[in-house]
Amino acid sequence: MKPSTIISFLTGALIGAAATAIFLSTDKGENARVKIKSTLHGGVDAAKKGYESAKKAVKDFAEDVEDKIHKESSDIRRRARKASEAAKAAVEESLR
């Protein structure tokens, strides 16, 4: 899932939570505003944590892929070197 999709979803959830709080609130005035503000801050904090968690997961995945690519390329170089040495030995043997 793209980070922009996650952010869009979380933003929509926050707006929905705020709208629900406004329309279903039995409190009046200052109490309602305090509750809405608290709910929004909680949602923003949750969105930040979710973003940081997703960012770390993507970074970890990228590092794993980088490690695998490095290992595979080293293995390919090693096999190519062995094949080259074998071919060289075969050519030298055929010239004797």
C-alpha positions as CSV (number, residue, x, y, z in Angstrom):
1,M,0.0,0.0,0.0
2,K,1.3,3.4,-0.9
3,P,2.2,5.8,1.9
4,S,-0.1,8.4,0.3
5,T,-3.0,5.9,0.5
6,I,-2.4,5.3,4.2
7,I,-2.2,9.0,4.9
8,S,-5.4,9.7,3.0
9,F,-7.2,6.9,4.9
10,L,-6.0,8.2,8.3
11,T,-7.0,11.7,7.4
12,G,-10.5,10.5,6.4
13,A,-10.7,8.6,9.6
14,L,-9.8,11.7,11.6
15,I,-12.3,13.8,9.8
16,G,-15.0,11.2,10.3
17,A,-14.2,10.9,14.0
18,A,-14.4,14.7,14.4
19,A,-17.7,14.9,12.5
20,T,-19.2,12.0,14.6
21,A,-18.0,13.7,17.8
22,I,-19.7,17.0,16.7
23,F,-23.0,15.5,15.6
24,L,-23.4,12.9,18.4
25,S,-22.1,15.1,21.2
26,T,-24.5,15.6,24.1
27,D,-22.2,18.2,25.6
28,K,-22.4,21.8,24.9
29,G,-19.9,24.5,24.2
30,E,-16.5,24.2,25.8
31,N,-16.9,20.6,26.9
32,A,-17.7,19.5,23.4
33,R,-14.7,21.5,22.0
34,V,-12.3,19.9,24.6
35,K,-13.5,16.4,23.7
36,I,-13.2,17.0,20.0
37,K,-9.8,18.5,20.4
38,S,-8.7,15.6,22.5
39,T,-10.0,13.1,20.0
40,L,-8.3,14.8,17.1
41,H,-5.0,15.0,19.0
42,G,-5.3,11.3,19.7
43,G,-6.0,10.6,16.0
44,V,-3.0,12.7,14.9
45,D,-0.7,10.9,17.4
46,A,-2.0,7.6,16.1
47,A,-1.4,8.7,12.5
48,K,2.1,9.8,13.3
49,K,2.9,6.4,15.0
50,G,1.4,4.6,12.0
51,Y,3.5,6.6,9.6
52,E,6.7,6.0,11.5
53,S,5.9,2.3,11.8
54,A,5.3,2.1,8.0
55,K,8.4,4.1,7.3
56,K,10.5,1.7,9.4
57,A,9.0,-1.3,7.7
58,V,9.8,0.1,4.3
59,K,13.3,0.9,5.4
60,D,13.9,-2.6,6.8
61,F,12.5,-4.2,3.7
62,A,14.8,-2.0,1.5
63,E,17.8,-3.0,3.6
64,D,16.9,-6.7,3.3
65,V,16.5,-6.4,-0.5
66,E,19.9,-4.6,-0.7
67,D,21.6,-7.4,1.4
68,K,20.1,-10.1,-0.9
69,I,21.2,-8.2,-4.0
70,H,24.7,-7.9,-2.6
71,K,24.8,-11.6,-1.7
72,E,23.5,-12.7,-5.1
73,S,25.9,-10.4,-7.0
74,S,28.8,-11.7,-5.0
75,D,27.7,-15.3,-5.8
76,I,27.4,-14.5,-9.5
77,R,30.9,-12.9,-9.6
78,R,32.3,-16.0,-7.8
79,R,30.6,-18.4,-10.2
80,A,31.7,-16.3,-13.2
81,R,35.3,-16.3,-11.9
82,K,35.2,-20.1,-11.5
83,A,33.7,-20.6,-15.0
84,S,36.4,-18.3,-16.5
85,E,39.2,-20.2,-14.7
86,A,37.7,-23.5,-16.0
87,A,37.5,-22.2,-19.5
88,K,41.0,-20.9,-19.4
89,A,42.3,-24.3,-18.1
90,A,40.4,-26.1,-20.8
91,V,41.9,-23.9,-23.5
92,E,45.4,-24.3,-22.1
93,E,44.8,-28.1,-21.9
94,S,43.6,-28.2,-25.5
95,L,46.7,-26.3,-26.7
96,R,49.1,-28.9,-25.2
